[in-house]
Amino acid sequence: MIDVLTKRQKIILHWLIKGHVQDGHPVPSSQLAGKKDVDCSAATIRNELTALEDHGLIMQPHTSAGRVPTDKGYRFYVDHLIRREPLPARRHDEICGRMEGAQGNVRRILEEASKVLGLISQELGVVLTPFLSWSLFDRMELLSLSDQKVLAVLHVRSRMVKTVILELATTLDQRQLNRTTSLLNERLSGMTLRGIQDGITERLRDLTGGDSDLVRLITDSAEALFDFTEPLDIHTSGTRNIVTHPEFRQEGPLQDIFTIIDDRRHLIRLFHKETPQTDVVIGGENHDGRLRHFSVVTSTYRRGQDVGSLGVIGSRRMQYSRIIPLVETMAETMSGYLS
């Protein structure tokens, strides 16, 4: 798509989205005339708008109205046209001041982070507590307790340890346990806990040399055995910001977002992910139909080896150029204070 549009079409799409983001109204061709680098007649602008509409990037909600961006248009904007606005120094100082004011209290840091995200973005700020599912598995020890009971000691690289008693159908001596342990560690060490839970069957499919019954037991028990998660919690702030958007004056979208906010478990699942970079999901790209009117911007922060996530839920016409740098700065700052 980036090569399909002409330079002029990209410029017009940029200004159309900027105009719609500003007031929420459809943007007429007359509003685009005179914008920087839009050096063409009103008739040419109308032709270019028709071309952008044919590409599915904009639409005309009413026959006599101007145009508004589609989800596809916003996606093109975020991926190719956005001009990021660095976070103002005073906002960065405000974030650091809130973090320092929490005095190392992790819960307070998370609460303050959600408040600042909501305040600065004027959308809904969301912060999920750190979770261990993306921590790296270090090693397992298997120790014989009795003829058919084995103590499994699992270590993750965040220095956390978990012990579980396994009951075997057969008797194994410590030598057999050590051999099986060595083979399991060769295959699993360095994987994430989530990766082991999802892929242990494939990972151990052709494993030979260890006790097959024990390997099968560990494979079948992987979901619980490699579950190091603590109860997750989520902090939100800025719900009332969403109510102020004109496009949410209708009952449907408001009902959807309030339902999601009240459904804490769903909200946790929505943010319980690790992305290598800031992730932007727009409107209909969301798997949950209740978010079809919203965009979700997420990033991750770290507390040692543990990973948490944070972000903003808001209008599809949110100011991406400001909010993406805000979310990234918050993630970086929190990682610094929590590490």
C-alpha positions as CSV (number, residue, x, y, z in Angstrom):
1,M,0.0,0.0,0.0
2,I,2.9,2.4,0.8
3,D,3.9,2.3,-2.9
4,V,0.4,2.5,-4.3
5,L,-0.3,6.0,-3.0
6,T,1.2,9.1,-4.6
7,K,3.1,11.7,-2.5
8,R,0.1,14.1,-2.8
9,Q,-2.4,11.4,-1.6
10,K,-0.2,10.7,1.4
11,I,-0.1,14.4,2.3
12,I,-3.9,14.8,1.9
13,L,-4.5,11.7,4.0
14,H,-2.2,13.0,6.7
15,W,-4.0,16.3,6.9
16,L,-7.5,14.7,6.7
17,I,-6.6,12.5,9.7
18,K,-5.1,15.4,11.6
19,G,-8.3,17.4,11.0
20,H,-10.6,14.6,12.0
21,V,-8.6,13.9,15.2
22,Q,-8.9,17.5,16.2
23,D,-12.6,17.9,16.3
24,G,-14.2,14.5,15.4
25,H,-16.1,15.9,12.4
26,P,-15.9,14.8,8.8
27,V,-13.3,16.8,6.9
28,P,-14.5,18.6,3.7
29,S,-12.2,19.1,0.8
30,S,-12.3,22.9,1.4
31,Q,-10.6,22.4,4.8
32,L,-7.7,20.6,3.1
33,A,-7.0,23.4,0.6
34,G,-4.2,25.6,1.7
35,K,-2.6,23.1,4.0
36,K,1.1,22.8,3.9
37,D,2.3,21.0,0.7
38,V,-1.2,20.7,-0.6
39,D,-0.5,22.8,-3.7
40,C,-3.4,21.8,-6.0
41,S,-7.0,23.0,-6.9
42,A,-10.1,22.0,-5.0
43,A,-11.1,19.8,-7.9
44,T,-7.8,17.9,-7.7
45,I,-8.3,17.5,-4.0
46,R,-11.7,16.0,-4.6
47,N,-10.3,13.6,-7.1
48,E,-7.5,12.5,-4.7
49,L,-10.1,12.0,-2.0
50,T,-12.1,9.7,-4.3
51,A,-8.9,7.7,-5.0
52,L,-8.2,7.4,-1.2
53,E,-11.8,6.2,-0.8
54,D,-11.3,3.6,-3.5
55,H,-8.3,2.3,-1.6
56,G,-10.5,1.9,1.5
57,L,-8.5,4.5,3.5
58,I,-11.4,7.0,4.0
59,M,-15.1,7.0,3.8
60,Q,-18.0,9.5,3.4
61,P,-20.5,8.9,6.2
62,H,-23.2,11.0,4.4
63,T,-23.5,12.0,0.8
64,S,-23.1,15.7,1.5
65,A,-20.6,15.3,4.3
66,G,-16.8,15.4,4.2
67,R,-14.6,12.3,4.7
68,V,-13.4,10.4,7.8
69,P,-10.6,7.8,8.1
70,T,-11.4,4.1,8.1
71,D,-9.5,1.7,10.3
72,K,-7.4,0.9,7.3
73,G,-6.7,4.6,7.0
74,Y,-5.6,5.0,10.6
75,R,-3.4,1.9,10.2
76,F,-1.7,3.5,7.2
77,Y,-1.2,6.7,9.1
78,V,0.3,5.0,12.1
79,D,2.6,2.8,10.1
80,H,3.7,5.3,7.5
81,L,2.7,8.9,8.0
82,I,2.8,9.6,11.7
83,R,5.1,12.4,12.9
84,R,5.9,11.6,16.5
85,E,5.8,14.5,19.0
86,P,8.5,14.1,21.7
87,L,7.1,14.1,25.2
88,P,7.5,17.7,26.6
89,A,10.1,18.0,29.3
90,R,7.5,19.1,31.9
91,R,5.5,15.9,31.2
92,H,8.6,13.7,31.6
93,D,9.4,15.5,34.9
94,E,5.8,14.9,36.0
95,I,6.2,11.2,35.3
96,C,9.5,11.0,37.2
97,G,8.0,13.0,40.1
98,R,5.1,10.6,40.4
99,M,7.5,7.6,40.3
100,E,9.8,9.1,43.0
101,G,6.8,10.0,45.1
102,A,5.8,6.3,45.3
103,Q,9.1,5.8,47.3
104,G,9.7,2.3,45.8
105,N,6.2,1.0,46.7
106,V,5.5,-1.2,43.6
107,R,1.7,-0.9,44.0
108,R,1.8,2.8,44.3
109,I,4.1,3.1,41.2
110,L,1.6,1.1,39.1
111,E,-1.3,3.2,40.4
112,E,0.5,6.5,39.7
113,A,1.5,5.2,36.2
114,S,-2.2,4.5,35.3
115,K,-3.2,8.0,36.6
116,V,-0.5,9.8,34.6
117,L,-1.3,7.8,31.5
118,G,-5.0,8.8,31.8
119,L,-4.2,12.4,32.7
120,I,-1.8,13.1,29.8
121,S,-3.5,11.0,27.1
122,Q,-7.0,12.1,28.1
123,E,-8.0,8.5,27.4
124,L,-8.1,5.4,29.7
125,G,-4.8,4.6,31.2
126,V,-4.2,0.9,32.0
127,V,-1.3,-0.8,33.9
128,L,-1.0,-4.5,34.5
129,T,1.1,-5.9,37.3
130,P,4.3,-7.8,36.3
131,F,3.8,-11.3,35.2
132,L,6.2,-14.2,35.1
133,S,4.9,-16.2,32.1
134,W,7.6,-14.6,30.0
135,S,10.5,-15.3,32.4
136,L,13.1,-17.7,31.3
137,F,13.2,-21.2,32.6
138,D,16.7,-22.1,34.1
139,R,16.7,-25.7,35.2
140,M,14.8,-28.5,36.9
141,E,15.9,-30.8,39.6
142,L,14.2,-34.2,40.3
143,L,14.8,-35.7,43.7
144,S,13.5,-39.1,44.9
145,L,11.4,-38.9,48.0
146,S,10.1,-42.5,48.1
147,D,9.6,-45.3,45.7
148,Q,7.0,-43.6,43.6
149,K,7.2,-39.9,44.7
150,V,9.6,-37.3,43.2
151,L,10.2,-33.7,44.3
152,A,10.5,-31.5,41.2
153,V,12.4,-28.2,41.9
154,L,12.0,-25.7,39.1
155,H,14.2,-22.6,38.9
156,V,13.5,-19.5,36.7
157,R,16.2,-16.9,35.9
158,S,14.4,-14.3,38.1
159,R,15.7,-16.5,40.9
160,M,12.3,-17.7,41.8
161,V,11.9,-21.4,42.8
162,K,8.9,-23.7,42.8
163,T,8.6,-27.2,44.2
164,V,6.0,-29.8,43.3
165,I,5.6,-33.4,44.3
166,L,5.0,-35.8,41.4
167,E,3.6,-39.3,41.8
168,L,5.0,-41.9,39.4
169,A,3.4,-45.1,38.3
170,T,6.8,-46.8,38.5
171,T,9.8,-46.7,40.7
172,L,12.9,-44.8,39.6
173,D,16.2,-44.5,41.3
174,Q,18.2,-41.3,41.6
175,R,20.5,-42.2,38.7
176,Q,17.5,-42.6,36.3
177,L,16.1,-39.3,37.6
178,N,19.3,-37.5,37.0
179,R,19.6,-38.8,33.5
180,T,16.0,-37.7,32.7
181,T,16.6,-34.4,34.4
182,S,19.7,-33.7,32.3
183,L,17.8,-34.4,29.0
184,L,14.8,-32.3,30.0
185,N,17.1,-29.3,30.9
186,E,18.9,-29.6,27.6
187,R,15.6,-29.2,25.8
188,L,13.8,-26.6,28.0
189,S,16.5,-24.4,29.6
190,G,16.3,-20.8,28.2
191,M,12.7,-21.1,27.0
192,T,10.0,-18.8,28.5
193,L,7.6,-20.4,30.9
194,R,4.7,-19.6,28.5
195,G,6.7,-21.1,25.6
196,I,7.2,-24.4,27.6
197,Q,3.5,-24.5,28.5
198,D,2.5,-24.0,24.9
199,G,5.1,-26.1,23.1
200,I,6.5,-28.8,25.5
201,T,4.8,-31.6,23.6
202,E,6.6,-30.7,20.3
203,R,9.8,-29.9,22.2
204,L,10.0,-33.3,23.8
205,R,8.5,-35.4,21.0
206,D,11.7,-37.1,19.9
207,L,13.4,-37.2,23.3
208,T,15.2,-40.5,23.9
209,G,17.3,-41.8,26.7
210,G,15.2,-40.8,29.7
211,D,12.3,-42.4,31.4
212,S,9.4,-42.1,29.0
213,D,6.7,-42.4,31.7
214,L,8.3,-39.5,33.6
215,V,8.7,-37.4,30.5
216,R,5.0,-38.0,29.7
217,L,4.0,-37.0,33.2
218,I,5.9,-33.8,33.0
219,T,4.5,-33.1,29.5
220,D,0.9,-33.7,30.7
221,S,1.4,-31.6,33.8
222,A,3.2,-28.7,32.1
223,E,0.4,-26.2,32.3
224,A,0.4,-26.3,36.1
225,L,4.0,-27.4,36.6
226,F,5.4,-24.3,34.8
227,D,2.8,-21.9,36.1
228,F,4.7,-19.3,38.2
229,T,2.1,-16.6,37.9
230,E,0.9,-14.7,40.9
231,P,-2.6,-13.3,40.9
232,L,-2.6,-10.5,38.4
233,D,-4.1,-7.1,39.1
234,I,-4.8,-4.2,36.8
235,H,-4.9,-0.5,37.5
236,T,-7.1,1.9,35.4
237,S,-7.6,5.6,35.4
238,G,-9.4,8.1,33.2
239,T,-12.7,6.4,32.5
240,R,-14.5,9.7,32.5
241,N,-12.1,11.0,29.7
242,I,-13.8,8.6,27.2
243,V,-17.2,10.0,28.0
244,T,-16.2,13.4,26.7
245,H,-15.5,12.2,23.1
246,P,-18.4,13.2,20.9
247,E,-18.4,9.9,19.0
248,F,-19.2,8.1,22.3
249,R,-22.4,10.0,23.1
250,Q,-24.3,7.1,21.7
251,E,-25.2,4.4,24.2
252,G,-23.6,1.5,22.3
253,P,-19.9,2.4,22.4
254,L,-20.2,3.6,26.0
255,Q,-21.9,0.4,27.1
256,D,-19.2,-1.6,25.4
257,I,-16.3,0.1,27.1
258,F,-17.9,0.1,30.5
259,T,-18.6,-3.6,30.2
260,I,-14.9,-4.2,29.4
261,I,-13.7,-2.1,32.2
262,D,-15.9,-3.9,34.7
263,D,-14.7,-7.3,33.3
264,R,-11.3,-7.2,35.0
265,R,-10.4,-10.7,33.8
266,H,-11.0,-9.8,30.2
267,L,-9.0,-6.6,30.6
268,I,-6.1,-8.5,32.1
269,R,-6.2,-10.9,29.1
270,L,-6.2,-8.0,26.8
271,F,-3.0,-6.6,28.3
272,H,-1.4,-9.9,29.2
273,K,1.1,-10.0,26.4
274,E,4.7,-9.3,25.6
275,T,5.4,-7.2,22.5
276,P,8.9,-6.4,21.4
277,Q,7.8,-2.9,20.6
278,T,4.9,-0.6,21.1
279,D,1.7,-2.3,19.7
280,V,-1.2,-0.3,18.2
281,V,-4.5,-2.2,17.5
282,I,-7.1,-0.1,15.8
283,G,-10.9,-0.5,15.8
284,G,-11.9,-3.7,14.0
285,E,-8.4,-5.1,14.3
286,N,-9.3,-5.9,17.9
287,H,-10.5,-9.5,18.4
288,D,-13.2,-8.4,20.9
289,G,-16.1,-6.8,19.0
290,R,-16.8,-4.5,21.9
291,L,-13.6,-2.6,21.0
292,R,-14.5,-2.0,17.4
293,H,-14.9,1.7,18.2
294,F,-11.6,2.0,20.1
295,S,-7.9,1.8,19.7
296,V,-5.5,0.1,22.1
297,V,-1.8,1.2,22.5
298,T,0.3,-1.1,24.6
299,S,4.0,-1.5,25.6
300,T,5.9,-3.5,28.2
301,Y,8.0,-2.7,31.2
302,R,10.3,-4.8,33.2
303,R,10.9,-5.5,36.9
304,G,14.1,-7.5,36.8
305,Q,13.2,-10.6,34.7
306,D,9.5,-10.1,35.1
307,V,7.4,-8.4,32.5
308,G,4.4,-6.1,32.9
309,S,2.4,-4.2,30.4
310,L,0.7,-0.8,30.2
311,G,-1.0,1.3,27.7
312,V,-4.0,3.4,26.7
313,I,-7.5,2.5,25.5
314,G,-9.2,5.3,23.7
315,S,-11.0,6.7,20.6
316,R,-9.8,5.5,17.2
317,R,-9.1,9.2,16.5
318,M,-6.7,9.4,19.5
319,Q,-3.7,11.6,19.0
320,Y,-1.3,8.7,18.1
321,S,1.6,11.1,17.5
322,R,1.5,12.1,21.2
323,I,0.2,8.9,22.8
324,I,2.6,6.4,21.3
325,P,5.7,8.4,22.7
326,L,3.8,8.8,26.0
327,V,3.3,5.0,26.4
328,E,6.9,4.3,25.4
329,T,8.3,6.9,27.8
330,M,6.1,5.5,30.6
331,A,7.3,2.0,30.0
332,E,11.0,3.0,29.9
333,T,10.7,5.1,33.0
334,M,8.9,2.4,35.0
335,S,11.5,-0.2,34.0
336,G,14.1,2.2,35.4
337,Y,12.4,2.7,38.7
338,L,11.4,-0.9,39.2
339,S,14.8,-2.4,38.2
